[in-house]
Amino acid sequence: MAGLYVLHLHLHGLFRSHDLELGRDPDTGGQTTYVLELARAMAARPEVERVDVVTRLIRDRRVSADYAKPLEPLAPDATIRRFAFGPSRYLRKELLWIHLDELADALAEALLAQERLPDWIHAHYADAGYVGALLRRRLGIPLVFTAHSLGREKRRRLLAAGLDAVQIDSHYSMAQRIDAEELALAHSNLVVTSTRQELDHQYARYGRFRADQARVIPPGVDSRQFFPPQAGADESAIRELMAPFLRDPAKPPLLAICRADPRKNIPALVEVFGRSERLRRRHNLVLVLGCRDDPRQLETAQRDVLQQVFELVDRYDLYGQVAIRSSTSAVRLPRSTAGLPGSGACS
């Protein structure tokens, strides 16, 4: 009997097999790592014969030519398959909705031309859930849906932050996203959630959600990359990260790793540090905010966060006590954090 053939749908952001550009923008974050590592782990299973990850083909001088390759090996028995839909340039996910039917048609045609259809489709996020639901209806392939984040919860948080409902729907295409989530839930054979809270309090707001078809599977940690510091380990990455900014790099740091996004509330962290004599005496504050070498490439909201941070450093005279890095690679992060005693990270 042939092994399982699993097709993953991960449609937005910048996705490749190496050097993930985590934090480049809101669309290239934790979901990217999740799908990459899940696909590799599944391909390594003895009962799995083939894993494909479908993502968007992008031809744009502003991004790497890697994203214009129709096929890319991901691991033994795993491949990234890129399909062009919509404009050739890179687009944020909220602008892709009107092009998803084009992808569904092209993907259905490509799958029917193969010798074998996938045994399962696993759709990641609402846009992929929409395409997965269309494929489920046309081809009858069972569907797994992982939302990663949910529109109704995001809308609730944005309203609580003071944004106008019309503005939310206009910028985030929230009505389309929620409709797509309902469609995906209506056609899913299995829903994967990360936490019990997500299952009980977020998915439960959807009329087409069935709790008996959901499973809580917490994301794991790659212990080959993230582990306690070893005696005699090379700490040059840590020194490089902190030394140019700090008077006393030997102090244990308070570490935050995330995009310079208003939702992460980094200015509040800087203010708490600045107002606490005890924290300033015992620790340094290390902020790794995204992976852009040039802050001018950041979105306006992210630049505003950095400006607030700089103003707070000046207000509380934190020079020599705060290290701010707007760029670091995903490969360096595990080595950098492993040797930082007392550190913590935000996602």
C-alpha positions in Angstrom: 0.0 0.0 0.0 1.3 3.5 -0.9 2.2 5.9 1.8 0.2 9.1 2.5 0.4 12.1 0.2 -0.3 15.3 2.1 -0.7 18.7 0.4 -0.3 21.9 2.6 -1.6 25.3 1.5 0.3 28.3 2.8 -0.5 31.1 0.4 0.7 34.4 1.8 4.1 35.8 2.9 7.5 34.8 1.7 8.1 31.1 2.0 11.2 29.1 1.1 13.2 26.2 2.4 16.1 28.2 3.9 16.9 31.6 5.5 13.3 32.5 6.4 12.8 36.2 6.5 10.9 36.1 9.8 9.6 39.5 10.9 10.1 41.1 7.5 6.4 42.0 7.5 3.2 40.9 9.3 2.8 38.1 6.8 6.1 36.4 7.4 6.1 35.3 11.0 5.5 32.2 13.1 3.1 30.5 10.7 5.9 30.4 8.1 8.2 28.4 10.5 5.3 26.3 11.7 4.4 25.1 8.1 8.1 24.6 7.1 8.9 22.5 10.2 5.6 20.6 10.0 6.1 19.7 6.4 9.6 18.4 7.1 8.5 16.4 10.1 5.6 14.8 8.2 7.9 13.9 5.3 10.2 12.1 7.7 7.4 9.9 9.0 7.5 6.3 7.7 3.8 6.3 6.8 4.1 9.4 4.6 5.3 9.0 1.0 5.0 12.6 -0.2 4.5 16.1 1.1 3.9 19.2 -1.1 3.5 22.8 0.2 1.7 25.1 -2.2 2.5 28.8 -1.9 2.4 31.9 -4.1 4.9 32.4 -7.0 6.2 36.0 -6.8 8.3 37.9 -9.4 9.3 41.1 -7.8 12.7 42.9 -7.8 12.0 43.9 -4.2 12.2 40.3 -3.0 14.5 37.4 -3.6 14.4 35.5 -6.9 13.9 32.3 -4.7 10.2 33.1 -4.6 9.9 32.9 -8.4 11.0 29.2 -8.6 8.0 27.0 -9.5 9.5 24.0 -7.6 11.9 23.9 -4.7 13.1 20.9 -2.7 12.1 21.2 1.0 13.4 17.8 2.3 13.5 14.3 1.1 10.0 13.5 -0.2 8.9 17.1 0.4 8.6 19.9 -2.2 7.5 23.6 -2.4 5.2 24.2 -5.4 4.6 27.8 -6.3 1.6 28.9 -8.3 1.2 32.3 -9.8 -2.1 34.0 -9.1 -2.9 37.7 -9.2 -0.2 40.3 -10.0 3.3 39.0 -10.2 4.5 41.5 -7.5 4.5 40.7 -3.8 1.2 41.6 -2.1 0.1 41.6 1.6 -2.4 39.0 2.4 -5.4 41.3 2.6 -5.0 42.1 -1.1 -5.1 38.4 -2.2 -8.7 37.7 -1.7 -9.9 38.6 -5.1 -7.3 36.3 -6.7 -7.9 33.1 -4.7 -10.5 31.6 -7.1 -7.8 31.9 -9.8 -5.5 29.7 -7.6 -8.2 27.2 -6.8 -8.9 26.7 -10.5 -5.2 26.3 -11.4 -4.5 24.0 -8.5 -7.5 21.8 -9.2 -6.4 21.4 -12.8 -2.8 20.6 -11.7 -4.0 18.0 -9.2 -6.3 16.3 -11.7 -3.4 16.0 -14.2 -1.3 14.1 -11.7 -1.3 10.3 -11.4 -2.5 10.6 -7.8 -4.6 13.0 -5.8 -3.5 14.0 -2.3 -4.9 11.9 0.6 -5.3 15.1 2.7 -5.2 18.8 2.2 -4.0 20.9 5.2 -4.9 24.6 4.9 -3.1 27.2 7.0 -4.9 30.5 7.7 -8.2 31.8 6.3 -7.0 32.4 2.7 -5.8 28.8 2.4 -8.9 27.6 4.2 -11.0 29.2 1.5 -9.0 27.5 -1.3 -9.0 24.2 0.6 -12.8 24.3 0.9 -13.2 24.8 -2.8 -10.9 21.9 -3.5 -12.8 19.8 -1.0 -16.1 20.5 -2.9 -14.6 19.9 -6.3 -12.3 16.9 -5.7 -13.6 15.4 -2.5 -10.2 15.4 -0.8 -10.5 15.5 3.0 -9.5 18.9 4.6 -7.6 19.8 7.7 -7.8 23.5 8.8 -5.5 25.4 11.0 -6.4 29.0 11.3 -3.3 30.2 13.2 -5.3 33.3 14.1 -9.0 34.0 13.8 -10.7 37.0 12.3 -13.4 37.4 14.9 -10.8 37.5 17.7 -8.6 40.0 15.8 -11.6 42.2 15.2 -12.5 42.1 18.9 -8.9 43.1 19.8 -8.8 45.9 17.2 -12.1 47.3 18.4 -10.9 47.2 22.0 -7.8 49.1 20.9 -10.0 51.9 19.6 -10.1 51.3 15.8 -13.3 52.0 13.9 -15.2 49.0 12.6 -15.4 50.4 9.1 -11.6 51.0 9.1 -11.0 47.5 10.3 -13.1 45.9 7.5 -11.5 48.2 4.9 -7.8 47.6 5.8 -8.0 44.0 6.9 -10.8 42.7 4.6 -12.2 41.3 7.9 -15.6 40.4 6.5 -14.1 38.3 3.7 -11.7 36.7 6.2 -14.5 35.7 8.6 -16.7 34.3 5.8 -13.7 32.3 4.5 -13.1 30.9 8.0 -16.8 29.8 8.3 -16.5 28.2 4.8 -13.3 26.3 5.8 -14.9 25.1 9.1 -18.0 23.9 7.2 -15.9 21.7 4.9 -13.2 20.6 7.4 -12.8 17.0 8.5 -10.4 18.1 11.2 -9.5 21.4 12.8 -6.1 21.7 14.6 -5.8 24.3 17.4 -2.8 25.2 19.5 -4.5 25.6 22.9 -7.6 24.7 24.7 -8.4 28.4 25.1 -8.4 28.8 21.3 -10.8 25.9 20.9 -13.2 26.9 23.7 -13.2 30.7 23.4 -12.2 31.6 19.8 -13.3 28.9 17.4 -16.5 28.5 19.4 -17.6 31.9 18.1 -18.1 30.4 14.6 -21.4 28.9 13.7 -19.9 26.1 11.5 -17.4 25.0 14.1 -17.8 21.5 15.6 -15.7 20.9 18.7 -15.9 17.1 18.2 -13.8 17.5 15.0 -11.1 19.6 16.7 -7.8 18.5 18.2 -5.5 20.6 20.4 -1.9 20.1 19.2 0.5 22.5 20.9 3.4 23.7 18.6 6.7 22.2 19.6 10.2 23.6 20.0 13.2 22.4 17.9 15.6 21.2 20.6 18.4 21.0 18.0 18.3 24.8 17.8 17.0 26.0 21.2 18.8 24.5 24.2 20.5 25.7 27.4 24.0 27.1 26.9 26.8 24.6 26.9 30.1 25.0 28.9 32.7 26.5 26.6 30.2 27.4 23.9 31.1 30.1 21.5 29.2 33.2 22.6 30.5 35.5 19.8 26.9 35.9 18.5 25.8 37.1 21.9 28.6 39.6 22.2 28.0 40.9 18.7 24.3 41.3 19.5 24.9 43.4 22.6 28.4 44.8 23.0 28.1 47.8 20.7 25.2 49.2 22.8 25.9 48.3 26.4 28.3 49.7 29.0 28.2 46.5 31.0 27.4 43.6 28.7 27.9 41.1 31.6 24.6 42.0 33.2 21.9 39.4 32.5 19.5 40.8 29.9 15.8 41.2 29.6 15.2 40.0 26.0 12.3 40.7 23.7 12.2 39.3 20.2 9.3 40.3 17.9 8.3 42.6 15.1 8.1 46.3 15.9 4.3 46.0 15.9 2.0 48.1 18.0 0.3 45.0 19.4 3.5 43.8 21.0 3.5 46.8 23.3 7.3 47.2 23.3 7.2 50.9 24.3 5.5 49.8 27.6 8.3 47.4 28.2 10.9 50.1 27.7 9.0 52.4 30.0 8.7 49.8 32.8 12.5 49.2 32.5 13.2 52.9 32.6 11.1 53.6 35.7 12.5 50.6 37.7 15.7 51.4 39.5 16.0 47.8 40.5 15.8 46.5 36.9 18.2 49.1 35.6 20.7 48.2 38.3 20.6 44.4 37.7 19.9 44.0 34.0 20.3 45.3 30.4 17.3 45.5 28.1 17.9 43.8 24.7 15.3 44.3 21.9 15.4 42.4 18.6 12.7 44.0 16.5 12.3 42.3 13.2 14.7 41.4 10.4 15.0 44.6 8.3 18.5 46.1 7.8 17.0 49.5 6.8 14.3 50.9 9.1 13.0 53.0 6.2 11.7 49.7 4.7 9.4 49.3 7.7 5.7 50.1 7.6 4.5 53.3 9.1 3.2 51.7 12.3 6.4 49.8 12.8 8.5 53.0 12.4 6.2 54.7 14.9 7.0 52.0 17.4 10.7 52.4 16.9 10.4 56.2 17.3 8.5 55.7 20.6 11.3 53.4 21.8 14.0 55.9 21.0 12.1 58.7 22.7 11.7 56.6 25.9 15.4 55.7 25.8 16.1 59.4 25.8 13.5 60.3 28.4 14.8 57.8 30.9 18.5 58.2 29.9 18.9 54.5 29.1 21.9 54.9 26.9 24.3 52.1 27.5 21.6 50.0 29.1 19.4 49.2 26.1 20.5 47.3 23.0 18.1 47.7 20.0 18.6 45.6 16.9 16.2 45.9 14.0 17.9 43.0 12.1 19.0 39.5 12.9 18.6 36.3 11.0 16.4 33.4 12.0 19.5 31.2 12.0 21.3 33.4 14.6 18.4 33.8 17.0 18.7 30.4 18.7 22.4 30.9 19.2 21.9 34.4 20.5 19.2 33.5 23.0 20.7 30.3 24.3 23.4 32.2 26.1 21.3 34.9 27.6 20.6 34.1 31.2 17.3 35.4 32.5 16.0 36.1 29.1 12.5 35.8 27.7 11.0 36.3 24.3 7.7 37.6 22.9 6.1 36.4 19.6 
